[in-house]
Amino acid sequence: MAKRKPLVSQHLENISREAFEKYQNIIRQYVRRRQGVYALYRQGKLYYVGLASNLRSRLAHHLRDRHRLSWDRFGVYLTIGDSHLKELESLILRIVKPPANKQKGKFISSEDIRGRFTRNIREFQRGELLSLIGKEVSDREEGQKSDSDDKKPILAKYINGPIKLRARHKGKTIKANISKDGFIHFQGKKYASPSLSGAAACKRRSCNGWTFWHYERAPGDWVSLNELRK
């Protein structure tokens, strides 16, 4: 198994401002031509988080800028490369919310699933209510019923917008799309269920479309369509 590359290669934590000012030349040698994330602290609490492709000049700058009298300790985390540096800073800012940082932090392409969470709660509560009053239909029974009904798209209740699909069959990648109304579109035709479209795609009489098709749950994270029902 290939060894994973570390994100952080070296770090220096809980160093006093006095040590930083007195031994700047030593610390500058550590961070010279290095990139990473740094943190400034005030009385034991995180005050400011930043990133820099040149930590040497950035740290020295904080001895003179508007933050110069506001921190008493610092930490620095040297990374290998800077491809994820901006998102790493954004992640820290959104979790910790340091008082001196004005920016909230933005992700490149992350989906905010708050709306989906709200809908899933409503669906759960509806199912719970139906169970309490004596009527309950299992996912399996509901799926079987809808699979045989070509007029009502199964996926309509699981999605909130168009979704791209793909599948691997006989060494080839097959692509399809789910429209916002829940229908699966493949080669100019639309299908109400994953199984019907999967059977058409692999040219078989039957196919488990929930495991045949995959969708991009998050950027680069392709999972089976069945994950929508969980």
Stockholm file with secondary structure:
# STOCKHOLM 1.0

chainA/1-230         MAKRKPLVSQHLENISREAFEKYQNIIRQYVRRRQGVYALYRQGKLYYVGLASNLRSRLAHHLRDRHRLSWDRFGVYLTIGDSHLKELESLILRIVKPPANKQKGKFISSEDIRGRFTRNIREFQRGELLSLIGKEVSDREEGQKSDSDDKKPILAKYINGPIKLRARHKGKTIKANISKDGFIHFQGKKYASPSLSGAAACKRRSCNGWTFWHYERAPGDWVSLNELRK
#=GR chainA/1-230 SS CCCCCCSEEEEEEEEEHHHHHHTHHHHHHHHTTCCEEEEEEETTEEEEEEEESCHHHHHHHTTTSTTTTTCSEEEEEEESCSTTHHHHHHHHHHHHCCTTCCCCCCCSSCCCCHHHHHHHHHHHHHHHHHHHTTCCCCHHHHHHHHHTCTTSCGGGGTCSSCEEEEEEETTEEEEEEECTTSCEEETTEEESSHHHHHHHHHTCSCCCHHHHCEEEEETTEEEEGGGGGC
#=GC SS_cons         CCCCCCSEEEEEEEEEHHHHHHTHHHHHHHHTTCCEEEEEEETTEEEEEEEESCHHHHHHHTTTSTTTTTCSEEEEEEESCSTTHHHHHHHHHHHHCCTTCCCCCCCSSCCCCHHHHHHHHHHHHHHHHHHHTTCCCCHHHHHHHHHTCTTSCGGGGTCSSCEEEEEEETTEEEEEEECTTSCEEETTEEESSHHHHHHHHHTCSCCCHHHHCEEEEETTEEEEGGGGGC
//
